[in-house]
Amino acid sequence: MHTKMQEFKKTLAFIILWMMVFIMPLQLQAQSCADEYFDIHFNTLTVQEPRSSIYTSENEILMAGNVHRYNSLLQDGWLTKFSSNGTVQWSRHYKTNVYNYVVLNTVIAVEDENFILAGNVGNVDTSFPITHLSQYAFLIKVNKYGNPIWSKILGKINVTSLTEPFSDVSGIEITKEGDYILAVNYLANKDYNVIVRTDKNGNTKWATIIQSTIQHATLGAPKIKQLKNGAIVSANFIGFADDAHPYQQQGYYFTSLNSETGALNWERFLLDTDTLSFTQKVFGEITGFTELPGGKLRFISSYADTKYFYGRETKKLFNYITDSLGFLSKVISYTNDSPPLYASSGTNIANTGNRVILMDNADTAFLMEVEPEGNIKWQKSYPGLGRSQETNALFSTEFGHYFFSFTQNGGSKFLQLIKTDPFGNGGCIGAPKNIKANDATTAFINRPIHLVYQQPSVQWNDFSLLSSADYFIKGEYGCKQLCCTDVTDTASKINLCNISSYILPNNDTIKNSGTYTIKFKTIKGCDSLVYYNVDFAFTPQLSLGADRCLGQKDTIILKTQEGYTNYVWDGLNTTENTFSVHEPGVYKVNVTNRCGFKEDTINVFKQCEFEIHMPNAFTPNGDNVNDIFRVPPQVNNLLVSFTVFNRWGQIVFRTSNISEGWNGMLKNYPAPSGTYVYYVVMKSIDGRKNISKSGYLTLVR
């Protein structure tokens, strides 16, 4: 019997091994497949806007954008990771207490499963109309859980400006060497484009600033790409007027820069021949580049000969094909049955030269794939998403195309993630489309352009005052056909006290509170996601600071550390870390959390200045009566310095601590009896007035 049992175990082990070797590798391909599609409806607590998305090396979706704060026009940066089936793994929002908004425009994957987010931070006046007070280009490096590693803000560039410059990162690429190429839109007294190369820690290697020789020139937000030969190509709208022309010349300019030095290789200007008139044109931003087989270049943009009046302003798309040096070869236009038509995003199909373009007409989403010469391979419409849809953040994989759609009504809490098969089929949400392609080569011509290229000192400064927190987002499938269904589970909440780090089951060390998702595989190869909600807490730290005074004010605001859910101010429970005081007195605040209790008190005086009264003798004989010569506690000013001199002007005691005094000792020996001189320097409680007093004291033994 024992022998038979051993034989059975050996046979069973062989069967399991055979399944692992021959069956499971096949099943592991089932998480995504080419004939699947889905539409997921997401609800969020506040209005949101997706801007950029990528597919990670771990077959996950990372989407960057912006979310409004609750009942506010102010924005935070937003980053969410989804499984390939659209299951939310985690969602973070980012803000700073220095500036009142954060905008994220784009995201790229970098080394060690980290990501770079780019956009701008600044301050706005939210009264109507909303006014931007400041705006600075901004970078954040985060780990695979969205926790910040570092953040940087662009310093001033040495250009002439009568006003505070505004800057924004509009594009970012990672080089073959692992450095970052950043495209920055910089507005000072005129428009500038800045292309910057940094190392992986955000330290500048070179920067090239591009400007027009014409004062009244408009430069749009540049887009960039590194070509196979290493060159950095940027593309952008440009419009300018000079004394020789009564109209504004408009079109797109392209530049090629040396990736090692930032020096100019070549520049080209595609002039729209129809702008040689007084009609108002609309030039949409470049949605991206393709380096075609043979070295040709392709650029896609939206356009309108006259501005459309509803939703999107453009009416058609242009596909510009140039040779490897930027000289125009061909232009193809794409038109809808009726306007508008706008290209919001695009992505290249690997190793083919084809490009998938995401579009909408402010009502319905469209996709189409174009071949290297501009022919339409396929096109689809998605009326099943609902009305009033705008789109953004397209990317493609071997299993199909993903994009985001949202309601264009000035802001929406309703977001959709759509996946189609490789030919744009989306099941019940999809329908045929009839976009037409036409030759439009004569609409643009190459013209000389004279831009100035300089290489100023550009510095990205460390910016540590950034915080992140979980953001609520919940999804539900609409139309779907899946190869796999994600399995999810939530582990018990992990509450930590006075512990600075925690090791997750996958051996990742974390230091920030939040939701963390660990991905496993089911026996069928589908994703199994386990959510770990980890909360770091520490014994409260509170300080109300130095004593305060009302003076001529009716009210002052007391403030302590933020970050706690509940504060008790003089017995009043509140969520605020501030408290209004109208009368003099002693005020208390305390906080309790699971790690402990902390309380602090502060004196608020009616007057801000107190006369200095000092004793004229003391008896340091150890009887605990008049043993210390000090500033009396009734003198509530702020002490700057308190000094005692002997009869020869030598310092025998000195302090800036109001609680300290002279004990009559000099270098560990009793000082002799006699007369000494003191000098007290203080400030009024509000720090506005200097107060001093000097006099004689007698040491009696």
N, C-alpha and C positions, 0 to 999 in steps of 0.2 A: 504493500500500500504506500509506503514511504517512497519507494522508487517511482511508482506511477505518479505520485504527486510532484516529484522533482521533474519528471518528463513533461507533465502538464504545464508547470511553471516555465520551463524552457520554451515550450511551444507557444505559450501565451506571450512571452517576452519577444519571441521572434516575430509574431504577428504584429505586436505593437511597434516594433522597430521597422517592420516592412511598411506599415501605415505611415509612420513618420517620414520615411525616406521617399516613398512613392506616391502617397495620396495627399498628405498635408501640404507639400510644396505646390501642388496643383490647386488645393483649396485656398491657400494663402493669397492667390490672385483674385479672390472673389470680393474683396473689400470694395473695389471699384471695377467697373467694366464698361465697355464701349456702348452698350445698348441701354444704359440706365439714364434716367432723367428724374428731376424732382423740382418742386417749388416749395420753399419753406417760408411761412409767414412769421415774422418776429415782432413781438411787442416790447417796447422799451418805456421806461418811466418818463423820459423827456424827449424832446425833439432831437433827432440825430441826422447826420449826413455822412455817408461813406465816401471816402476819397480815393483809396488805393488798396489793392489786395495782391497777395502772392500765394503761390503754392510752395510749401516748405519741403525740405529734404526728407521730413518724416511723414510726407503725404497728408499734410494738414493745411488748412486755409487760415491765413492771417490777414485781417482787414483793419485798416487804419482810417480814422476820420475824426469827426467832432460831435460832441453832444452838448446840448444846452443844460445849464443848471436848472434846478427845479424852480418854476415860476420866474425865470430870469432870461434876459437876452444874452447873458455872458456865456461863453463857451469853454469847455474843457477838451483836451485831447482825448481820443478814444481808440482803444486797441482791443480786438477780440480774436480769439483763436477758436476755430471750428474743426471738427473732424472732416474727412473728405465727404461724409454724408451730411454735413451741415449741423451736427450736434455741437452745441456750445461747450467748449472745454473751460474757458475762463474769459472774463471781460473786465478790462481795467479803464478807469478814466484818470487823467493827469491834470493837476493844477498847481499853481504856485501862489504864495501869499504876497509876492512882490508885484506881480502883474495880475490883472483881473480876467485875462483870457489866454487860452492856449489853442493853437490851430495846428493840426497835423495834415500835411498834404500827401506824403508818400512814405512808403516803407520798403526796405530791402533786407534780404537775408545776408548775414556776414558770417564770420568764423565762429565755431564752437556753439552752434545753434542759437546765436545771438542775433539781434535785429537792430537796424538803425532807423529811427523815425525822424522826419524832417518837416519843418514848417515855420511858424513864427509865434512869438509871444508879445504881449504889449498891454496897453490900457485903452479902454474906450469909455466915452461918456454915453451912458445908455439913455439919456433924455432925448426926446425926439427933436430933430433927426439924430440918429446915432452918429457920433463923431469919434474917429480914431485919433487918440492922443499920442500914441507911440506904437511902434511895431519893429521887432528885431528878429532877424533870422535865427533859427533855433534848431539844435540837434539833441536827440536823446538816444542813448544806447541802452537797450533792455535785454534781459536774459530770456530764456525760452518760456518763462512764466509771466513775462511782461513787467518784471520788477526793474526799476532803473539801475544801471551800472554807473553811468555818468551822463551829465547833460552840459551843453555848452551854448553860449549865446555869442552872436557876432558882434565884435567891437566896431568902432567907427573906422571908416576907410578914409584915407587922406584925399578927399575931394572937396572942392569949394562948395559950401552950402550955407545959406542964410537961415535954414530951418533944421529941425531935428530930422535926420534921415530915416526913411522907412525901408525895411528889408524883409525878404521872404525867400525861403528855399523852395524852388519850384521843381527841382529834379535832382536825382542822385543815382550814381552808377558806381559799381565796385569794379576796380581794375583787375587785370590779370594778376597783378602783384599783391592784391588784397587792400590797396588804398581806396579812398573814396573820392569821387569827382562830384562836386556840388555845383548846381546852377542856382545862382542867387539873383533875384530881381532887387535892384537897389535904387531907391528914389531919394534924391537930395534936391538940389536946385534944378536938376534935369534927370532924365531916365538913364540908368546904367544897367548893364548886365555884367555879372561877375562870375567867372568860372574859377573854382578853387579846387586844388588837390590837397587832401590831408592824409596823414597816416591813419591807422586803425584806432588811434586814441584821440583823433580830432586835432592833431597838431598840423598846422599849415606847412606844405612843402612849396607850393607856388600859388599865385593868384593872378589872373588876367582880368582887367577891367575893360569893358568895351563901351564906347560912347560914340555918338555921332558928332561930327564937326558942326552940325547945324543946331542952333540953340533950341528951336522948337521941333524937336523930334520925339516921337513916342516909341518906346520899346516895350514889347510885351514880355510875358514870363518865359524864359528860355527853357527848352528841353534838350537833353544831351544823350549821347550814346558813344561808346568806345567801339571803333571798327576793328576788324581783324588785324589790320596793320598797326594797331595801337593808337592811332590818331583819335582825338576827341572831337566829335562833331556836335555843334549846337545849332538850333534853329529857332526862329522867333519872328513874330510880326514886327514890322517897322513902318512908321508913317512919318513924313516930314514935309515941310513946306519951306521954300526959300524965295528970295526976291525975283528969281528968274521964272517962277511958275506961279500963276494965280490960284492954283489948286494944290491939294495935298497929294503927294505921290505915296502910294501904299503898296505893300506886298510883304514878302518874307525874305529874310536874309539868313544865309547859312555860313558858318565859319568852321574851319578845321584847325585845331590847335595841336601842337606837339605835346604828347602826354608826359614827357619827361621834364619839359621846361615851361610849357604854357605858351610858347612862341607861336605866332601865326603861321600856318601852312598856306591857306588860301581863304578868300571870302567871296561870296556870291550874293547877288540881289535879284530876286524874281519880282519884277514890276508888274502889277496888275494893269493891263492896258486900259481897262475900263475906268480906272481911277483918274485918268486924264480928263476929268469932267468934274462938275460940281455935285453930282449925286452922292448920297451918303451910302457908303459900303460898310459891311460888317465882316471882319476877318476873325474867325474862330482860332483858338490856340492849336498848335501842332499836337496831335494825339500820339505821336511816336514815330520812330524811324524803323526802316528795314534795310539791312545791307543785303542786296540781291545777289544771286549767283553772277559771277563775273565782275563784281565790285560796284555795280550800279547802286544808287541810293534812292529810297522812296520815302516821301513824307505825306501824311494825310492831314487835312484840315477842313473845317467847315467855312461856309462863305455865303454872303447874300449881296446881290447888287443893290437892293434896298432893304432896309431893316424890316423884319417881320414884326408884327405888332403883338403877338400873344405867345407867352411861354418862352420858347426858344426864338432867337432872333435870326438865325441863319436858315437858308433855303436849300442848300445843296452841299455836296462834299467835293473836294478836289484831291486828286491823287497825283502828286508831282514826282516824276521819275527823272533823275539826273545821272550823268556819268559819274565816275569815281572822284572827279574834281569839282562836282557841283554844277556843271553846265547842263542846262535844261535839255532833256530829250523828248519828253512827252508829258502832257497833262490830260487826265481823264476826269470827267465830271460824273457825279452820281446824283440823280434826282428822284424824288418821291412822286407819288401820284399827285399830291398836293403838299404845299409847305405847311409847317417848317420841317427841316431835317437837320439834325445836329449829331456830330460824332463825339461821344463822350469819352471813349477809351478804345484801345486797340492792343492786340497782342500778336506776336509772330508765331507761325507754326514751324517748329524746329526743322532745319535742314531742307526746307522746301522753297523759301522765299515768299510763301503765301502769308497773308495777314488777315486776321479776323477783326472786324470793326464792329463795335457796339454803338448803336445809334438810338435816338428817340425823336419824337415830334411833340414832346411835352404832354403826350397822351398814351402812346404805345411804344413798347421797346422793339428794336429790330437788331438782328445780327446778319452779317454777310461775310463771306470769305472771298478775297480777291487774289488772283494769281499774280506772278511777277510782272506781267505786262499790263495788268489792270483789269483783266476780264473777271467777271463775277462767276465764281464756281458754284455757290449756292447762297440763298438768302431766305430768312425766316422772319415772321412777325409773331408777337406774343400778346394778342389781345386778352387772353385769359388771365393776365395779371391784374386786370382792372383798369379803370380810367385814370387820367391825369398822372401817368407814370413818367418819371425821369430815371436815368440810368447812370451807372458809374462802375469803376473798379472791375474790369474784365481781366481774366487770365484763362489760359488753356492748358490742358494736359493731354496725354495720349488717349484718355478716356472721354474727353469732351470739353465743354466750355462752361465757365462759371461767371456770373455777373450779379450785381446788386441792383435792385429797383426800389424806388421809394416814391411816395405821393408828393407831387410838386404843388403844394398849396401854401408856400411860405414856411414850411417846416412840418414834419410829420413824426409821429411815434410808430409808424407802420413801415416796416422794412421787409424786403423779400430777397432771398438768396435763390438764384435759379441755376440749375445745372442742365445742360442739354447734351445730347450725344455729339460725336465729332462733326455731324452734318447739321447741327442746330435744331434737331428735332426735340421738342419739349412735351410731347404727349398732349394732354387736354388743354394746355395753355397756348399751344402753337398754331400757326396758320401760315399759308403761303404769302409771299411778298413779291412786289413787282417794282423794284428799284431799277432804273435804266442807266446804262453807262454810255457816255458819248465822248468823242474826242474833243478836247478843249485846249489843245496846245497853243492856239493863237491867243488865248486869253492872257498869257504871261510871256514876258520876254526877259532875257538876261540884260541887266544894266550895271554899269560900274557903280560902286558905292564906296564912299570914303569914310571909314570908321577909324577911330583912334584906339590903339591897344596899348595899355600901360600895365605895369606890374608893381602895384603898391604893396606895402606891408599890410597883411590881413591877419588878424588874430581872432581865434575863437577862445573866449574866456570861459573858465569853469563856472558853472552855475549850479549850486547844490541845493537851492531852495525849491525843490520839486517834490511833490508828494503824489502817491497813487493809491487808489482804493478800488474795490470791486464795483462793477456797474451792472445793474439788473438788465437782463435780456432773456427772453423766453420764446422758443420757436415751436411751430406746429406745422406738420406736413399738409400741403394741399395735394396737388397732382403729383404722383410719384410712380416710378418703376425702379426698384432697387435690387442690386445683386446681394447686398448685405444690409442688415438692420443693426445699428449700434446697440449694444447692451450697456446699460448704465446702472451704477449703484453709488450710494453715498455712505462713506465711513462715518463713524461717530466723531463728533466735533472734538478737536484737539485744543484744549485750553492750556496755555503755558504761562507760568508766573516767573518773572525775573530770570528768564532764560533767553539768551540772545540768538540762538540758532536751533534748528530742528532738522533731523535727517528723515526724508521721506522714504517709503519702502523701496523706491528705485535708486536709493543712495544719493539723491540730490540733496544738498544742504540749502535750506531757505532761511531767511532772516526777516521776512515781511509777512504781516497778517494778510490773509486772503484765501481764495479758493484755488486749489491746485489739483490738476487732473493727471492721473497716472494711466497710461494706455497699456492694455494687455491684448492678447489675441485669443479668440475662442477657438475651439477645435476646427471650426469651419474657416478660420482665417479672418473673421470679422473683428472689428474693434470692440473691445470691452473696456469701458471707461469707468474709473472709480474716482469720485470727488472727495478730496480731503479739505475740510474747512479748518484752517489753522489760525489761531488767534494768539498773538504775542501780547502780553500785558506786563506792566511793571508797577512797582509801588509808586503811587502818585508823587509827582514833584510839583509843588506849588510855591510861588513867591509873588507877593504883592509889591515888592520893591521897597524903596525908602518912603518915609512918611511924606504926606502930601498936605497941601493947604488950599483953601478956597480963595482967599484974597478977595478980589473984586468980582469973582465969578459966582454965579448962582448954582452951577453944577460942574462937577468933575467926574470923569469916568475912570473907575478902577479896573485894572486888567490883570489877569493871571494867565498861566499857560493854557493853550487850547488843546483839544484832542480828547477830552473826556465827555462822556454822555450826559453827566449830571453834575451840577455844582450847587452847593448850599451856601448862599450869601446871607449871613445874619438870620439863619433859620428859613430863608426862602429858597425853595427848590426851583432850579432853572437849568436849561441846556446851554445858557450863554456863559462865556468866560469873561464877560464884562458886567459892571454894576454901576449904576448912576448914584452919586452921592450929592445931597443938597444941604446937609448940615454937618458941622464938626462932630467928631466922635471917634470911637474905636470900632473898626469894622473887621469882620472875620469872613473867611471863605474856607470851605473844606470839600474834599473829594474822597469818595470811597469806591474802590473797585475790589475785585476778588483777590488782589495782591496786597491790599492794605488801606490805610487811612492817612491823610495828610491835611494839616490845617495851618493857616497863616493869618496874621493880624496886621493891621496898619492903622496908624493914627492920622486922622485928618483934622487939621487945625483951621481955625477961622483966619488967623493972621499968618503971614508968610515970613515975618521977620521978628526975631526976639533979641532984646538987649542982652549983652553978655555981662553977667555978674559973676565975679570970681572971688573966692576967699583970699585973705591976705596972710594966712599962716597955717601950718599943719604940724602935727606931732607924731612922726613915724616911730613910735616906741613899742609897737606890737600889742597894744591893748584893744585893737579893733575900733578905736574911736579916733577919727580924724587922722588916720594913718596914711591916706592917699591924697595927693594933690591932683585934682582933675577938674574938667569942665562939668559943672553941676548938671544933673539930668533935666532940670527945668529949662535949660537953654536948648531949644529944639531946632536950632539952625543946623546946617550941614557942616561938619568939621572938615576943613582943608588941611590944617596943620596946627599942632600944639607943641611949643618948644619952651624949654627952661634953660637959662644960662646962669653960669656963676659970675662972680664979680669981675672976672677977667674976660668975660665974653665967650667962654667956652661952653659948648652945648653939653649939658648933663643929662637931658632927656628930650626925646622927640617922638611924636606919634601922629598918625592921621586917623586913628580909630577912636571914636567918641567914647567907647567903654573903657579905654585904658587911661591910667594916670601914673604920676611919679611916686614911687614908694620910698624916696629918700636915699636910694642906693646909687653909688657911682662905681662902675666897674666891679661890682660884687662886694663893695665895701661901703659902710655907712658914710654918707656925705657929711661934712662938718656943719654944725649949726651956724646960722648966719642968714644974711639977706641974699636972695636970688631974684632974677628977672624972668618973667614969663611973657610969651607972645602968642596970641591965639588968632588964627585966620579962619573965618567961616564964610559960608554963603547962605543966603536966605533959602527957605525950603523950596521955593520954585526955581532956585539957581540963578536968579536975575541980578542979585545985588551982593557985592562983597562987603563983609563986616569984619572988623579986626579990633583987638584990644590988647594992650600991654600994661604991665604993672609990676610991683614988687611983692614978694612973698617972704615970709620968715620961716625958716626951718628951726623948730625948737626940739631939743632932745632932753 
